[in-house]
Amino acid sequence: MSQHIQPPGPTASADAVRDLPEPMPLRRMIGPGIVAAGIGLAAGEIILWPYLTSIGGLGLLWLALMALVMQFVINMEIERYTLATGQTAVAGFSRWWKGWGILICLAGAFQYVWPGWATSGSTVFTYLVGGGDPVWISVGALVVIGLLLTFSKVIYKTVERVEMVKVALTLFFLAVAVVFVISLSTWGEGAEKTVTGFGRSPDGITFTMILSGLGAAGAGGVHNLVLSNWIRDKRYGMGAHVPRLISPITGREEASGADRYGFAETEDNLARWRIWWKRANVEHLATFVAVCVVTIGVMSLLAYETLFGRGDLKSDPSFLRIQGDIFAAEVGEWLKVLFFAIAAVSLWATAMGLLDVIGRVASDFLRRNYLMNSPRWTEARLYLAVVWAEIVLGSIILLSGFDQPLGLLIVSTCAASVVTLLYSILLVRLNTKDLPRPIRIHGVRLATLVIAIAFYGFFAAAMVITQLQNL
């Protein structure tokens, strides 16, 4: 006799039982990892990690690689739960206590309300065109992004296309840079420092900078949690039974569906699960991890080649202008223009993705916990309300005078590392207690997740202790 999946507790009877859908071909699963990488290809790859390299050398690349390994495991545990239930990880946390969802939504709002990505993109755009006010350009960019999300029929498809184009443009630039800029000696030094610098922090790099770099290596914070929403909209596993997020303006709104699904533990379903799980891991490893390793590595080598050892670098994106001028002097004006254009587009595309992130997390939580029966406040309407609230708040922050891009990014990415620590702890319980035994986290994955908790916890505690000592 087959056994049905049921989570523990009084809400178990709310699960709807369906067969696990047939696994889709791997080529059709490509997308969520690229979206996650695409949104992450900005603060870390273009600004924070190159800035850290320009002042401290290549001795921290080992930390970026470790962070990406940890994030791979964390991200796949987020995907595991949604593959098996069709429910987001945040909704899963909220089944025990709604306060977890509230804390994560508030943390996400705090993490992404600081418009550091849009401001950085606008600052680089002024380098490209030779002038302009980054504040007003940023406000205009945020409004345009809001309109694009508002009038997208299937919002995930729009975000996926934008981030795929961004990743393609970034990889094209990096290929050009590898050919024309980075010397063989820099490649050799990068490999050497990654190995010999393991466990060490270069002079001039504070724990706050390190925590910021961890939060910006790949994804980070609430950004990772939205993999649940993206793979659901991509129709992974039991997510195929859940309606996608459709614009209330241009698309047809659908019923919310069940809160959580389960599948019978039959041989056929478990065989399909193993295929889904294997292909989801391959997709994420070949897209998210590979793209992030290449971009962080090459951009850091570029910064080392062009900027390390200079005494005129400031703690703002002006170091990118210096780097662009070096490209023009050593290779040609065309490389400077290409660098600024791709950097500006990349940073704006990240701003779009991050507005999507907080919109999805907050709307999913509010709809399923407080407004499930509301005919007015559908998930799509909640999504747009949150997105536009973030745009308004971000614009107010900029117009009030808090407009230093690097400072905004450090606040956001430090918050991301602390949030990652919190939900990594929650994931241990979620995927050991709320899933059936055959598909729970165990063994090496469980051990690595515990190591990730210790990893983020150490740097978060070190940052707090350092800040207290400076009081």
Beta strands, then each sheet from edge to edge (+ up, - down):
strand 1: 16-17
strand 2: 261-262
sheet 1: 1+ 2+
end
